[in-house]
Amino acid sequence: QSALTQPASVSGSPGQSITISCTGTSSDVGGYDYVSWYQQHPGKAPKLIIYDVNTRPSGVSSRFSGSKSGDTASLAISGLQAEDEAAYFCCSYAGGGTYVFGSGTEVTVL
Amino acid sequence: QVQLVESGGGVVQPGGSLRLSCAASGFTFGSYALHWVRQAPGKGLEWVALILFDGNEKHYADSVKGRFTISRDNSKNTLYLQMDSLTPDDTAVYYCAKAVVVIAATPPEYWGQGTLVTVSS
């Protein structure tokens, strides 16, 4: 149950698009289409923004989208806004009823 | 609206025990799997445990297996985490979270605000 690998930080200017990667193994990301993404602002609880690789919960902006190829999942944020500045964590089902989170990525809006 | 309120955190000595509770409202409690997830100060999220809607199936992270026990009381809309043999590495904010889809063991959707557990002598 090793943490999934994410870049420590990603930055972009307002209006730009950015992508955050989440790399695991065939035992987690690559083995199941059960990757989710969470946004966490400082001092707040995480918020689900993507589940089942590319499904947005009701109320989540369409600027957020997810994808997966092999052992790597990705979160794309288009039209970057100041409010998107936060930490982002991926999460994958890892078999046997267990889950594993990514190491987290700090997004900075320049 | 969905509400999850954790309680029971505090300071405990290494080797000690603590029981966390999570009071839920705003959804059909007995129809959803529930998770515990923790976050050490300044660190990332770590999945801890999952219990299915009826309490008959439970799963744990290797780091807590044999020390932590997840349980639920559907008559009280409450989730629990019994934590034994605590070490300083267990120091974290502990969140309870409701699964995203009814019945199935799906990832966390709604989260509580968390309760801080500090293991220190």
Interface residues (C-beta under 8 A of the other chain):
Chain A: Q1 A3 Y34 S36 Y38 Q40 A45 P46 K47 L48 Y51 P57 F89 C91 Y93 G96 G97 T98 Y99 V100 F101 G102 S103 G104
Chain B: H35 V37 G44 L45 E46 W47 L50 E57 K58 H59 Y60 A61 D62 S63 Y95 V100 A105 T106 P107 P108 E109 Y110 W111 G112 Q113 G114
